[in-house]
Amino acid sequence: MNREKIAWLLSIILIAMLAFQLPGTLAKRDDDYAFVKTLIDIHRQVESNYVDPIDQDKLKLGSINGMMAELDPYSIFIPAAREEEFDNMLEGSFKGVGIELSVLENGDIQVVSPIPNSPALKAGVMAGDIILSVNGTDIKGKKIADVQKLIKGPLGSEVKLKVRHMDGREAELTMTRQEIVLPTVMGYKRDANNNWDYLVSHDPKIAYLRITQFTGDTYKELKASLDQILADGAQGLILDVRFNPGGRLDQAKQVVNLFVDHGVIVVTKGLHRAEEIARANAQEALPKQMPMIVLVNEHSASAAEIVSGSLKDNHRATIIGTRTYGKGSVQELMPLDEDEGELKLTVAYYYLPSGRLVHRKKGATDWGVDPQVVVPMDEKTEAQVLQAQAEAELFHGAATRPSTVPASQPVVDKQLDAAVSVMTGSLHEHGESLLAPTTQPEQEAPTTRTAAK
């Protein structure tokens, strides 16, 4: 008996044994057997007859990806080799020294910015620095991916970077690799000491906070920023979740609970999942509240939609911008046997307190979060605002790299303008009462505000 027949026989025996051991599962095992039989037949024919040598691993991965492609775009297979990378994306962390790099037209590798509290920042790396060598290896002509590999290494190990500052001075800086956590809560702009200036308006005092994504530290970061804002006497808050792709649901619920002391935050339910209702806890809410506006756009997704939609439905904030993306599905990570990797599988949908389904299903006309004040922006302006936001995050040294936005063409953020205008008008008319309008017409910003850089 050849190897293939033995394998078939063992498979049939195993299925039969499992069926007898688990009463009521025979029909399901039959379905499993019928499903894999065709796949095995195809694999046998390909292996026996295909004209060129076959990479079995690629064939297996292609089969799995083909199956997952029949589901929604958010259900994917993650091979074991990519699990750590994927987990780091979810947590907003990585191992290294904490610098963002870019390639200049002449091929030089430039530091976009060191990350706050990173080994690179503490060692003296500045925004705009040119990397000359890594551990004595000249990097001229190397690709950015190769330079990143040289800089990365085991936690606790040292790496030496030779850099040229923007004033022409060269320095060799030594730093120790560590776990780097990316900050997700930003202010309006950096002050002279590289600390966040949260005020977008000084009279009245209107604070601005931007959440870039929802990772494991987002709630903690936001709470610390809010404590500072309240201590500084802010009268109103603009929370910006534009361009936010989402992230962890637990963090989104905690963020909402900071501003809502009772009621439903979000509901999740699916075909094979019981309905779960997340409710606000008064003890988790801020003791002092302020009027609030949330900025959204068509790139606000998932957890960003939960936050904006829940604050809207709980009459806690005015929403300004454009309708959100409509990514309202819940994914779970499911480990596979024998360290084969894991599945990220959609298992449920998000529903806002009003009962609205966040997710945009095929053919749907209602999805996501609709703003009460609609302020559209074209793609060119959105790209400029996104670039200006990225530049606002930079840590600057004595010399800073030139802005990519010409001084003669300042970026006008119409959505932020509208938020400041609405907040200012409400504070002047009602004081610090909560903003909770029902509907307002689409409006253009009556003033112009240059995006922070």
C-alpha positions in Angstrom: 0.0 0.0 0.0 1.5 3.4 -1.0 1.9 6.4 1.2 -1.1 8.2 -0.2 -3.5 5.3 0.4 -2.2 4.9 4.0 -2.8 8.6 4.6 -6.3 8.3 3.3 -7.0 5.3 5.5 -5.7 7.0 8.6 -7.8 10.1 7.9 -11.0 8.0 7.6 -10.2 6.1 10.8 -9.5 9.3 12.7 -12.7 10.9 11.5 -14.6 7.8 12.5 -13.0 7.7 16.0 -13.8 11.4 16.6 -17.4 10.8 15.5 -17.9 8.0 18.1 -16.1 10.0 20.8 -18.2 13.1 20.3 -21.9 12.1 20.0 -23.9 14.3 17.6 -20.8 15.4 15.5 -21.0 12.8 12.8 -22.9 15.0 10.3 -20.4 17.8 10.9 -17.5 15.4 10.4 -19.1 14.3 7.2 -19.3 17.9 6.0 -15.6 18.4 6.9 -14.7 15.3 5.0 -16.7 16.3 1.9 -15.1 19.8 2.0 -11.5 18.6 2.2 -11.9 15.7 -0.2 -12.1 18.0 -3.2 -9.1 20.0 -2.0 -7.1 16.8 -1.6 -8.1 15.5 -5.1 -7.0 18.8 -6.6 -3.7 18.8 -4.7 -3.0 15.2 -5.8 -3.6 16.1 -9.5 -1.5 19.3 -9.3 1.3 17.5 -7.6 1.3 14.6 -10.1 0.8 16.4 -13.3 1.8 20.1 -13.1 4.5 21.1 -15.6 6.8 22.9 -13.2 8.1 22.1 -9.7 5.7 23.2 -7.0 6.4 25.2 -3.8 4.1 23.3 -1.4 4.1 26.1 1.2 3.0 28.7 -1.4 0.3 26.3 -2.7 -1.0 25.8 0.8 -1.0 29.5 1.6 -2.7 30.3 -1.8 -5.5 27.8 -0.9 -6.1 29.3 2.5 -6.1 32.9 1.1 -8.5 31.9 -1.6 -10.9 30.6 1.0 -10.6 33.7 3.1 -11.1 35.9 0.0 -14.7 34.6 -0.2 -15.4 36.3 3.2 -15.2 40.0 4.0 -11.9 41.9 3.6 -11.2 41.9 7.3 -11.1 38.1 7.7 -7.6 37.0 7.0 -5.1 34.2 7.7 -1.9 35.3 9.6 1.0 32.8 9.1 3.0 32.0 12.2 6.0 33.9 10.8 3.9 37.1 10.8 2.1 36.8 14.1 4.6 39.0 16.1 4.5 41.7 13.4 0.7 41.6 13.3 0.4 41.7 17.1 2.7 44.7 17.2 0.5 46.5 14.7 -2.5 45.9 17.0 -0.6 47.1 20.1 1.1 50.1 18.4 4.5 48.9 19.4 7.8 47.6 18.0 11.3 46.8 19.0 14.0 49.4 18.2 15.3 52.9 19.0 12.2 54.9 18.1 12.9 56.9 14.9 10.8 57.3 11.7 12.9 57.4 8.5 12.4 58.7 5.0 14.5 58.7 1.8 15.5 62.1 0.2 15.8 62.5 -3.5 19.6 62.2 -3.4 19.2 58.8 -1.6 20.1 60.1 1.9 18.2 58.4 4.8 16.7 61.2 6.9 15.1 61.1 10.4 11.6 62.3 10.1 11.2 62.5 13.8 12.3 60.7 17.0 9.4 59.2 19.0 8.7 60.8 22.4 10.7 59.2 25.2 12.5 56.9 22.8 16.2 55.9 23.1 16.9 57.9 20.0 15.5 61.1 21.4 17.3 60.7 24.7 20.6 60.0 22.8 20.3 63.3 20.9 18.8 62.3 17.6 16.9 65.2 16.0 14.3 65.6 13.3 16.0 66.2 10.0 19.2 64.3 10.9 20.9 62.4 8.1 22.0 58.8 9.0 25.6 58.3 8.0 26.4 54.9 9.5 25.0 52.2 11.7 27.5 50.4 14.0 30.3 51.6 11.8 28.7 50.4 8.6 28.4 53.1 6.0 24.8 53.2 4.7 25.3 55.4 1.7 23.4 53.9 -1.3 21.6 51.4 0.9 17.8 51.0 0.7 15.7 52.2 3.7 14.6 48.6 4.5 18.2 47.5 4.8 19.0 50.5 7.1 16.0 49.6 9.3 17.3 46.0 9.6 20.7 47.3 10.7 19.1 49.5 13.4 16.8 46.8 14.7 18.1 44.1 17.0 17.5 42.2 20.3 16.0 44.1 23.2 18.7 45.5 25.5 21.4 45.6 22.9 23.3 48.7 21.9 23.4 50.4 18.5 25.5 53.3 17.4 24.2 55.8 14.8 26.5 58.4 13.2 24.3 61.3 12.1 24.7 64.7 10.5 22.6 67.4 12.1 20.9 70.0 10.0 23.5 72.6 11.1 26.2 70.4 9.6 27.6 69.0 12.9 28.3 65.2 12.9 27.8 63.1 16.0 28.0 59.4 16.9 25.2 58.5 19.2 24.8 55.3 21.3 21.4 54.0 22.3 19.9 50.8 23.7 17.1 49.1 21.9 13.9 48.7 23.7 10.1 48.1 23.2 8.8 51.3 21.6 5.2 52.3 22.2 3.8 54.7 19.6 1.8 57.6 21.1 -1.7 57.9 19.8 -3.0 61.1 21.4 -1.8 64.4 20.0 -2.3 68.1 20.7 -2.7 71.0 18.4 1.0 71.9 17.9 4.4 71.6 19.6 5.6 74.5 21.7 9.2 75.7 21.9 10.0 72.9 24.4 8.5 70.2 22.2 5.6 69.8 24.6 2.0 69.8 23.3 0.1 73.0 23.1 -3.5 71.9 23.3 -5.3 75.2 22.8 -6.6 75.8 19.3 -8.2 79.0 20.6 -7.3 81.2 23.6 -10.4 83.3 23.8 -12.5 81.3 24.6 -10.1 78.5 25.7 -10.9 75.6 23.3 -8.7 72.5 23.6 -7.9 70.2 20.7 -7.0 66.5 20.9 -6.4 64.1 18.1 -6.5 60.3 18.4 -4.5 58.6 15.6 -5.6 55.0 16.4 -6.9 53.0 19.3 -4.1 50.9 20.9 -3.6 49.5 24.4 -2.4 52.8 25.8 -4.9 55.2 24.1 -7.3 55.6 27.1 -4.4 56.2 29.5 -2.8 58.8 27.1 -6.1 60.6 26.6 -6.9 60.6 30.3 -3.6 62.3 31.1 -4.1 64.9 28.3 -7.6 65.6 29.6 -6.4 66.1 33.1 -3.9 68.7 31.9 -6.5 70.4 29.7 -9.0 70.6 32.6 -6.3 71.9 35.0 -5.5 74.6 32.4 -9.1 75.8 32.5 -10.2 74.7 29.0 -13.9 75.7 28.3 -14.5 73.3 25.4 -13.0 70.4 23.7 -12.6 69.4 20.0 -11.8 65.7 19.6 -10.4 64.8 16.2 -10.7 61.2 14.9 -10.3 62.0 11.2 -8.1 59.6 9.4 -8.3 57.2 12.4 -8.5 53.6 11.2 -9.8 52.3 14.5 -8.2 49.6 16.7 -9.2 48.1 20.0 -12.8 48.1 21.1 -12.0 48.1 24.8 -10.1 51.3 24.4 -13.0 52.9 22.4 -15.5 52.0 25.2 -13.2 53.5 27.9 -12.8 56.7 25.9 -16.6 57.1 25.5 -17.0 56.4 29.2 -14.8 59.3 30.1 -17.5 61.6 28.7 -20.6 59.6 29.3 -21.7 58.6 32.9 -24.7 56.5 32.0 -26.4 54.7 29.1 -25.4 52.4 26.4 -22.0 52.8 24.7 -22.2 50.2 22.0 -23.9 46.8 21.2 -22.2 43.9 19.5 -24.0 40.9 18.1 -23.5 38.2 15.4 -24.9 34.9 14.1 -22.9 32.8 16.5 -22.3 35.4 19.2 -24.7 36.4 21.9 -25.7 40.1 22.1 -23.3 42.1 24.3 -24.3 45.6 25.6 -21.6 47.8 26.9 -22.9 50.4 29.4 -21.3 53.5 30.8 -20.1 53.4 34.4 -20.5 56.7 36.3 -17.3 56.1 38.3 -15.2 56.0 35.2 -16.5 59.3 33.8 -14.5 62.6 34.3 -15.7 64.5 37.4 -15.8 67.7 35.3 -17.2 67.8 31.8 -17.1 70.4 29.1 -18.9 71.0 25.8 -17.5 68.8 23.0 -17.2 68.5 19.3 -15.9 65.4 17.4 -14.4 65.8 14.0 -14.9 62.8 11.6 -14.4 62.1 7.9 -14.7 59.2 5.4 -11.4 57.8 6.7 -12.7 57.5 10.3 -13.4 53.8 10.8 -14.1 51.1 13.4 -13.3 52.2 16.9 -13.3 55.8 15.7 -16.9 55.3 14.6 -17.9 53.8 17.9 -16.5 56.8 19.8 -18.1 59.4 17.5 -21.4 57.6 17.1 -21.8 56.8 20.7 -21.1 60.4 21.8 -23.6 61.6 19.2 -26.3 59.1 20.2 -25.8 59.9 23.9 -26.3 63.6 23.1 -22.8 64.3 24.5 -21.1 65.8 21.4 -21.7 67.6 18.1 -20.3 65.7 15.1 -18.7 67.8 12.3 -17.2 66.7 9.0 -18.3 64.0 6.6 -19.9 60.6 7.0 -17.6 58.0 8.4 -16.2 54.9 6.6 -18.6 52.2 7.8 -16.3 49.6 9.2 -18.4 48.3 12.0 -17.5 44.6 12.3 -15.9 42.7 15.1 -12.8 40.5 14.5 -11.5 37.8 16.8 -8.0 36.2 16.7 -8.3 32.4 16.6 -5.1 30.4 17.1 -4.7 27.3 14.8 -3.4 23.9 15.8 0.3 23.0 15.7 1.6 26.6 15.5 0.2 27.0 12.0 -0.7 30.7 12.6 -4.0 32.3 13.4 -7.2 33.5 11.8 -8.6 37.0 12.2 -12.2 36.3 11.6 -15.3 38.6 11.6 -17.7 37.3 14.2 -20.2 40.1 14.9 -21.2 43.7 14.1 -21.3 46.9 16.0 -24.6 48.7 16.7 -24.7 52.3 18.1 -27.0 53.1 21.1 -29.7 54.3 18.6 -29.7 50.8 17.0 -27.9 52.0 13.8 -25.6 49.4 12.2 -22.2 51.0 11.8 -21.0 48.5 9.1 -21.5 49.3 5.4 -23.0 46.2 3.9 -23.3 45.7 0.1 -26.2 47.8 -1.2 -26.7 49.8 2.0 -27.7 53.4 2.0 -27.2 54.0 5.8 -23.9 53.3 7.5 -21.3 54.8 9.8 -21.9 58.1 11.6 -23.6 61.1 10.0 -22.3 64.5 11.2 -24.8 67.1 12.3 -22.7 69.8 10.6 -21.5 68.6 7.2 -18.3 70.2 6.0 -16.8 68.4 3.0 -13.1 68.7 1.9 -11.6 67.6 -1.4 -8.9 65.0 -1.6 -6.1 67.5 -2.2 -7.0 69.5 0.9 -7.3 66.3 3.0 -3.8 65.2 1.9 -2.5 68.6 2.9 -4.2 68.5 6.3 -2.9 65.0 6.9 0.7 66.2 6.0 0.3 69.2 8.3 -0.8 66.9 11.2 2.2 64.7 10.7 4.5 67.7 10.8 2.8 69.0 14.0 3.9 65.7 15.7 7.6 66.2 15.0 10.2 66.8 17.7 12.4 69.6 16.6 16.0 70.4 17.5 17.8 73.7 17.1 17.3 73.5 13.4 14.2 71.9 11.8 13.7 70.4 8.4 11.7 72.6 5.9 7.9 72.2 5.8 6.6 70.4 2.8 3.8 73.0 2.6 4.9 76.3 1.0 4.5 79.3 3.3 2.6 81.1 0.5 0.0 78.4 0.4 -1.1 77.7 4.0 -3.3 74.8 4.6 -6.9 75.8 5.5 -8.6 73.1 7.6 -12.3 74.0 7.0 -13.6 71.2 9.3 -11.5 72.4 12.2 -12.5 76.0 11.4 -16.1 75.0 11.6 -15.6 73.2 14.9 -13.9 76.3 16.4 -16.7 78.5 15.1 -19.5 76.4 16.4 -17.8 75.9 19.8 -17.1 79.6 20.1 -20.6 80.6 19.2 -22.1 78.1 21.7 -19.8 79.2 24.5 -20.6 82.8 24.0 -24.3 82.1 23.9 -24.8 79.4 26.5 -21.6 79.4 28.5 -20.2 75.9 29.3 -23.5 74.0 28.7 -23.2 70.8 26.7 -23.5 71.0 23.0 -26.2 68.7 21.7 -27.9 70.1 18.6 -30.3 68.0 16.6 -29.7 69.0 13.0 -27.7 71.8 11.5 -27.3 72.7 7.8 -24.1 72.2 6.0 -21.8 75.1 6.6 -18.5 76.6 5.4 -16.1 77.9 8.0 -16.6 81.6 8.3 -12.9 82.2 9.2 -9.7 80.6 8.0 -7.3 78.7 10.2 -3.9 77.4 9.2 -3.4 73.8 10.1 -0.8 73.3 12.8 2.7 72.3 11.5 
